[in-house]
Amino acid sequence: APVQKGEPRPLTEQQATVLLAMPDRRTTRGVRDAAMLQLLVDAGVRSEELVKLTISSIEETRRHAIAMRSAIATSTSWSLRIKGKRGKERLVPLTAAATTALRFWMDRRPVSISDALFLSIPRHGGQSPAALSTTAVWKMVKKYARAAGLPDDIAPHRLRHTFGTRHAEADARLDVLQNLLGHSDPRTTMIYARRRADAAAEAIAAVEASQLPANRL
């Protein structure tokens, strides 16, 4: 079915897996990009939130409601304090994969006067590493999507849609999902719940169609 305007447009699990595998983790740039992609998919951060993260945005804490932690599969003691729209903060538990990717990046992160979590990687050593722009994040996602042979419309926000859809389909409570995504209006989060209901209806219809007697086909 065609996607209506305003509806989430997630990647398939296969597309997400292929995209996350693209960065060359033998290089500093690849380690950085792998961590950024993992946070876009596993923490649902917006690109403008990603570039505002600082080293102190990473927290080691267990101060989460059980419902919040149960919504994030393989959650670790690491969390990400994200400053969203209108300065609203949220604390998102990180998956084991996101935590591992961040640990690798923190080990390789260049020395800089900037406390930005993700920094530019100077190509010739003369420039000081600096915070990234949202344009740089957009270009990074596009580069790997293109290299992976994925559709041209893959962009950072579609990775956030993947996060939201994944947790809606795992029956995360609506209030928990709203908190994880940083939505101020629960009606925005309801879009994911409606998508889950539509997917369930389509699955039931497919099963019923497969069980029709041969003489009715």
C-alpha positions as CSV (number, residue, x, y, z in Angstrom):
1,A,0.0,0.0,0.0
2,P,1.3,3.5,-0.7
3,V,2.6,5.5,2.2
4,Q,0.4,8.5,3.1
5,K,2.0,11.9,3.8
6,G,3.0,12.1,7.5
7,E,3.2,8.3,7.9
8,P,6.5,6.8,9.2
9,R,8.6,5.3,6.4
10,P,10.9,2.8,8.1
11,L,13.6,0.7,6.6
12,T,13.0,-3.0,6.5
13,E,15.1,-5.0,9.0
14,Q,17.2,-6.3,6.1
15,Q,17.8,-2.7,4.8
16,A,18.8,-1.6,8.3
17,T,21.2,-4.5,8.7
18,V,22.9,-3.8,5.4
19,L,23.2,-0.1,6.1
20,L,24.7,-0.6,9.5
21,A,27.3,-2.9,8.1
22,M,28.6,-0.4,5.5
23,P,31.1,1.7,7.4
24,D,34.7,0.6,7.3
25,R,35.5,0.0,11.0
26,R,39.2,-0.2,10.3
27,T,39.3,3.6,10.0
28,T,38.5,6.3,12.5
29,R,35.9,7.8,10.1
30,G,34.2,4.4,9.7
31,V,34.1,3.9,13.5
32,R,32.5,7.3,13.9
33,D,30.0,6.7,11.2
34,A,29.1,3.3,12.5
35,A,28.3,4.8,15.9
36,M,26.2,7.6,14.4
37,L,24.2,5.1,12.3
38,Q,23.7,2.9,15.2
39,L,22.3,5.7,17.3
40,L,20.0,6.9,14.5
41,V,18.5,3.4,14.3
42,D,18.7,2.1,17.9
43,A,18.1,5.4,19.8
44,G,15.8,7.2,17.4
45,V,17.7,10.5,17.6
46,R,16.9,13.2,15.1
47,S,19.9,14.5,13.1
48,E,19.8,17.8,14.8
49,E,19.9,16.1,18.2
50,L,22.8,13.9,17.1
51,V,25.1,16.8,16.3
52,K,24.3,18.5,19.6
53,L,25.3,15.4,21.7
54,T,28.3,16.0,23.9
55,I,30.6,13.6,25.8
56,S,28.5,14.2,28.9
57,S,25.4,13.1,27.0
58,I,26.4,9.5,27.7
59,E,25.3,8.4,31.1
60,E,25.8,5.1,33.0
61,T,22.7,4.7,35.0
62,R,19.9,2.4,36.0
63,R,17.4,5.2,36.7
64,H,14.8,3.9,34.3
65,A,11.3,2.7,34.7
66,I,11.0,-1.0,34.1
67,A,8.7,-0.3,31.1
68,M,11.3,1.9,29.6
69,R,14.1,-0.7,29.9
70,S,11.8,-3.5,28.7
71,A,11.0,-1.5,25.5
72,I,14.7,-1.5,24.6
73,A,15.9,-5.0,23.8
74,T,19.4,-5.9,25.2
75,S,19.6,-2.5,27.0
76,T,22.8,-1.8,28.9
77,S,23.7,0.5,31.8
78,W,24.6,3.1,29.2
79,S,22.0,5.7,28.3
80,L,21.9,8.8,26.1
81,R,20.6,12.1,27.4
82,I,19.1,13.8,24.4
83,K,18.1,17.4,24.2
84,G,15.1,17.5,21.8
85,K,12.8,20.2,20.5
86,R,12.2,23.2,22.7
87,G,15.0,22.0,25.0
88,K,13.1,19.1,26.2
89,E,15.4,16.3,27.5
90,R,14.9,12.6,27.4
91,L,17.0,9.7,28.6
92,V,17.1,6.7,26.2
93,P,18.6,3.4,27.3
94,L,21.1,2.1,24.7
95,T,21.2,-1.3,23.1
96,A,24.2,-3.5,23.4
97,A,25.0,-2.8,19.8
98,A,24.8,1.0,20.3
99,T,26.9,0.8,23.4
100,T,29.6,-1.2,21.7
101,A,29.7,1.1,18.7
102,L,30.0,4.1,21.1
103,R,32.7,2.5,23.1
104,F,34.7,1.9,19.9
105,W,34.2,5.5,18.9
106,M,35.2,6.9,22.3
107,D,38.5,4.9,22.0
108,R,39.2,6.5,18.6
109,R,37.7,10.0,19.1
110,P,40.3,12.7,18.2
111,V,41.5,15.1,20.9
112,S,39.6,18.3,20.5
113,I,38.7,21.5,22.3
114,S,35.1,20.7,21.4
115,D,33.1,18.6,23.7
116,A,30.9,17.5,20.8
117,L,30.4,13.7,20.9
118,F,30.9,13.4,17.1
119,L,33.6,15.3,15.4
120,S,34.8,16.0,11.9
121,I,37.8,13.9,10.8
122,P,40.3,16.2,9.1
123,R,41.7,14.6,6.0
124,H,45.1,16.2,6.1
125,G,45.7,16.8,9.7
126,G,45.9,20.6,9.5
127,Q,42.3,21.3,10.6
128,S,41.1,20.9,14.2
129,P,38.3,18.4,14.7
130,A,35.0,20.2,15.1
131,A,31.3,19.4,15.7
132,L,29.4,18.1,12.7
133,S,26.5,19.8,10.9
134,T,23.2,18.2,10.1
135,T,24.2,18.4,6.5
136,A,27.2,16.3,7.2
137,V,25.0,13.7,8.9
138,W,22.6,13.7,5.9
139,K,25.5,13.3,3.5
140,M,26.9,10.4,5.6
141,V,23.6,8.5,5.6
142,K,23.2,9.1,1.8
143,K,26.7,7.9,1.1
144,Y,26.3,4.6,2.8
145,A,22.7,4.1,1.5
146,R,23.9,4.6,-2.0
147,A,26.9,2.3,-1.5
148,A,24.6,-0.4,-0.2
149,G,22.3,-0.1,-3.2
150,L,19.4,1.2,-1.1
151,P,16.6,3.5,-2.4
152,D,17.6,7.1,-3.0
153,D,15.1,8.4,-0.4
154,I,16.9,6.9,2.6
155,A,17.7,9.8,5.0
156,P,18.3,10.2,8.7
157,H,14.7,10.7,9.6
158,R,13.8,7.3,8.0
159,L,16.2,5.7,10.5
160,R,14.3,7.3,13.3
161,H,11.1,6.0,11.7
162,T,12.7,2.5,11.8
163,F,13.3,2.9,15.5
164,G,9.7,4.0,16.2
165,T,8.1,1.3,14.0
166,R,10.3,-1.4,15.5
167,H,9.2,-0.6,19.0
168,A,5.5,-0.1,18.1
169,E,5.5,-3.5,16.4
170,A,7.1,-4.9,19.6
171,D,4.0,-3.6,21.5
172,A,5.8,-0.9,23.4
173,R,3.4,1.1,25.5
174,L,2.3,4.3,23.8
175,D,3.5,6.5,26.6
176,V,6.9,4.8,26.7
177,L,7.3,5.2,22.9
178,Q,6.3,8.8,23.1
179,N,9.0,9.3,25.7
180,L,11.7,7.5,23.7
181,L,10.9,9.5,20.6
182,G,10.6,12.8,22.4
183,H,7.2,13.6,21.1
184,S,5.4,16.4,22.9
185,D,2.1,15.4,21.4
186,P,0.9,11.8,21.9
187,R,-1.1,12.1,18.6
188,T,2.2,12.1,16.8
189,T,3.2,8.8,18.4
190,M,-0.3,7.4,17.6
191,I,0.8,7.3,13.9
192,Y,3.1,4.4,14.8
193,A,0.3,2.6,16.7
194,R,-2.0,3.0,13.7
195,R,0.7,1.5,11.4
196,R,1.0,-1.4,13.8
197,A,-2.8,-2.0,13.6
198,D,-2.7,-1.8,9.8
199,A,0.1,-4.3,9.6
200,A,-1.8,-6.7,11.9
201,A,-4.9,-6.4,9.7
202,E,-2.8,-7.0,6.5
203,A,-1.3,-10.1,8.1
204,I,-4.7,-11.5,9.1
205,A,-6.0,-10.9,5.6
206,A,-3.1,-12.7,4.1
207,V,-3.6,-15.7,6.3
208,E,-7.3,-15.8,5.5
209,A,-6.6,-15.5,1.8
210,S,-4.1,-18.4,2.0
211,Q,-6.8,-20.6,3.6
212,L,-9.5,-20.1,1.0
213,P,-10.7,-23.4,-0.5
214,A,-9.2,-24.1,-3.9
215,N,-12.6,-24.0,-5.7
216,R,-13.1,-20.4,-4.5
217,L,-9.8,-19.1,-6.0
